[in-house]
Amino acid sequence: MDEREELLNAACEENSLSREELDEQYGPESFGNHEAVDRIYMTEATWSEHIAGHPAILLDAEAYDMAVRISELMAELYNRMAAKD
């Protein structure tokens, strides 16, 4: 069993849901998916403002490049999950 499967099993147990119920509550076109999209948006906005734009990061070109890549990955994740809404 890989890490993702272990985390899915833990999510089912934590929420007292079967895998099918978990999919209903958090799968495509669900409120749970919409909630995840919103959290990604908030995290990316916070990241960009408070981390990627922090003077200590701006002073370090490699750190800044890393912070920008993370922002870009969060934007990709947002777009992927938003397409399911």
C-alpha positions in Angstrom: 0.0 0.0 0.0 1.4 3.4 -1.0 1.3 6.6 1.1 -1.7 8.0 -0.8 -3.7 4.8 -0.1 -2.7 5.0 3.6 -3.8 8.6 3.8 -7.2 7.8 2.0 -7.8 5.0 4.5 -7.0 7.3 7.4 -9.3 10.0 6.0 -12.1 7.4 5.8 -11.5 6.3 9.4 -11.2 9.9 10.7 -14.5 10.9 9.0 -16.2 7.6 9.7 -17.0 7.2 6.0 -16.6 4.4 3.5 -14.5 5.1 0.4 -17.7 5.6 -1.6 -19.1 8.1 1.0 -15.7 9.9 1.0 -16.0 10.3 -2.8 -19.5 11.6 -2.5 -18.5 14.3 0.0 -15.1 15.2 -1.5 -15.1 14.1 -5.1 -15.8 16.1 -8.2 -18.6 18.6 -8.1 -18.9 18.3 -4.3 -18.9 20.9 -1.6 -15.7 19.2 -0.3 -14.0 19.8 -3.6 -15.1 23.4 -3.6 -13.7 23.7 -0.1 -10.3 22.3 -1.2 -10.2 24.8 -4.2 -10.9 27.7 -1.8 -8.2 26.5 0.6 -5.7 26.2 -2.3 -6.5 29.8 -3.3 -6.1 31.1 0.2 -2.8 29.3 0.7 -1.4 30.4 -2.6 -2.4 34.1 -1.9 -0.8 33.9 1.5 2.3 32.2 0.1 2.7 34.8 -2.6 2.2 37.7 -0.3 4.0 36.6 2.9 6.7 34.1 1.6 7.5 34.7 -2.0 7.4 38.5 -1.5 9.3 38.5 1.8 12.5 40.6 1.7 14.6 37.7 2.9 13.4 35.6 0.0 13.8 38.4 -2.5 17.4 38.8 -1.4 18.2 35.2 -2.3 17.7 34.5 -6.0 17.6 30.7 -5.6 15.1 30.9 -2.7 13.0 33.3 -4.8 13.0 30.9 -7.8 11.9 28.1 -5.5 9.1 30.2 -4.0 7.9 31.1 -7.5 7.9 27.5 -8.5 5.9 26.6 -5.5 3.4 29.4 -6.4 3.2 28.0 -9.9 2.5 24.5 -8.7 -0.2 25.8 -6.4 -1.8 27.6 -9.3 -1.7 24.3 -11.4 -3.3 22.4 -8.5 -5.9 25.1 -8.1 -6.8 24.9 -11.9 -6.9 21.1 -11.8 -9.2 21.0 -8.8 -11.4 23.9 -10.0 -12.0 22.1 -13.2 -13.9 19.5 -11.1 -16.3 22.0 -9.6 
